[in-house]
Amino acid sequence: MRLFLLPISTRRSLIYCEKLHEKAPKDRSYYDKLTIKANETWSAWEKDEKAIGNWKKKVTFYGNHALKRIPYEEWGLKTIPALTAKRRQDIIDGKANYEVLFPGKYLPQASVPGLLEKLAKERQNMHRSKLMWSVIIMPFTAPFMLIPVIPNLPFFYVLYRAWSHWKALGGSRHLEFLLKHNLPTSSPSAALDKVYAAGLMYPTRALSRVAPEPTEQQAQEVASVVHQQTNNETEDVMVLQRWNGKLIAEQFDLPDMEVEIERAVEQVENGIKTKEKLMEEKLEQERAVGKGGERAKDALPDHILERIHKKAEDVAEEGKEKSTEKAKETTKM
């Protein structure tokens, strides 16, 4: 099983567990089937425009805003599966293989065990307490069942929060058990170093896609600038961009990872600095490998920049065509 320890900033990191292969329908447990059904229902509500007062779309709109407020640490722990009896025994017998990947240039290997231990233990009491309170509150949502048409939304929200805390608690216990048995094995990833460097060198995802892959030296230079910006580790500096989550997810063929990274980056950005300060740091990072103060994108050959402009024009044209088609459909109705 692969774990990813992804620094969002120089002080805050996201843990993400690679999703296990999905079970065949006949092998799914009742819990698996219930989870899949809930996800399908939520997705259907997001698209449903026929409900009275459009209440389903409104519920999912405000619900998604509420979900964004859940701390990214909780989402990360929820990706770690529960510690079943079989997994526990495999770990004790030395049969289990767990590996944690991280960008070595942006996260010292010596700090990995301490970070994992902090992630495993720091929030356990909080999740345990909030799980208990969610269960206690559930009966008090019963009166909302009397509202016609609309389901008992307060009950389902409290139920979801109870499930979320239970999942995060299970993930943290699993991680704690691994650490007690000297697992997982920490492995610095050169691929992660390069994706991180590209995200800091260039201002957009499109540019980083078509630009040459950062060299070892360039990755080191960018990492050095980030270290300088911390002012001897006294300041927190962003090392991940929101748009870079997609590139990391694609690098490891883990599409679900993208939304976890984007959520974590948004929360950390909102928490540490003003937008002006973040922009100043980003510009300094982009100039790390340039000459005479130029940004990395300014040194790219013209044919690469032309590809970017052409792609942007194609996307814009495609957007216009879709808008026209949608307008025609509306007119027909």
Protein Blocks (a to p, Z undefined) as FASTA:
>chain_A
ZZddddfblmbccddddddddddfklpcfklmmmmmmmmmmmmmmmmckbghhlmmmmmm
mmmmmmmmpcfklmmmmmpccddfklmmmmmnopaccdddddfklocfklmmmmmmmmmm
mmmmmmmmmmmmmmmmmmmmmmmmmpghiacfklmmmmmmmmmmmmmmmmmmmmmmmmmn
opacddddfklmmmmmmmmmpmbfklmmmmccddfklmmmmmmmmmmmnonolaccdfbd
fklmmmmmmmnopaklmmmmmmmmmmmmmmmmcfklmmmmmmmmmmmmmghhiafklmpc
fklmmmmmmmmmmmmmmmmmmmmmmmmmmmmZZ
